[in-house]
Every structure is written in C-alpha cells, then in structure tokens.
Amino acid sequence: MSAREEMPSTIRRSPKEAQEVWSAAHDAAVETYGEGERAHRTAFSALKHGFEKVGDHWEPKPGGRKGPSDARARQGGERARSGRERTAEGVDATASKQHLYDLAKRLDIPGRSSMTKQELVEALKATNRRRTAEVRN
C-alpha cells in the first residue's frame, strides 16, 4: 500500500513538507523492511528529525533545526527498538524550556509557568494525545 493510503491523520493535517518527508521515508522503509509497523516507525523517526507534534498536527521545528527529538531517537539502532527509553511522542524534548513553554502557552496548558522542562514535555504529550483523539472522533 502506498504511503498516501497509510498516512496517519495527524500527518494529513500537517504541512505538505511533513507529508512528503513521511511518505518518502515510509516508501523507502517498505522497500527495505516490507509493509508494517517497522515501516511506520521508520517514517515517524524521519519526520521527528525536522518536525514536532503540536496538538493534532506536525509543524517544522523552529529555525529549521534538525535532529533527534528525544533520548530514544538519539540512541538509534537496536537500543532504540528495544523500548528501554520512552519516546516523547513527537514533542521535541531536546528543545529549550522556553520553546516548550511557548508551545504550552499556545495550547493553553494550565500551570505551565511553574512546570519543569520534563513536566512541560509530559503536559504537551498529554495535550497532543487529547487533541488528536478529539479530532478523530
């Protein structure tokens, strides 16, 4: 099945560039690994290097910044697949606390001013999950 047919709704609601990154990575992964979960994980990994999840869609990382968005993505290879590290679910956990705070403000997350960086990441993850579920229902 083509990447367009398998594209998750959060990516369909995202800019064309995000859709193109996910599609290209997905199609290449299908050629290498075959259809299935591994192709999707590979496509999301590629997407997370240049985009971050904001609510129910993906946006380019600020300033065109590229790179892994969390500790699991930095590990790569077999350790990343082992599941020892949890992902940040598209939140750019490597971004500055100020950037995370600004996103929390955009998403109207209560209590954001007193949160630590890790608490902001967790609050953004929860908000992203909730907003995505709301749009899908």
Buried (B, 14 or more C-beta within 10 A) or exposed (E): EEBEEBBBEBBEBBBEEBBEBBBEBBBBBBEEEEEEEBBBBBBBBBBBBBBBBBBBBBBBBEEEBEEBBBBBBBBEEEEBEEEEBEBBBBBBBBBEEEBBBBBBEEBEBEEBEEBEBEBBBBBBBEBBBEBBEEEEE
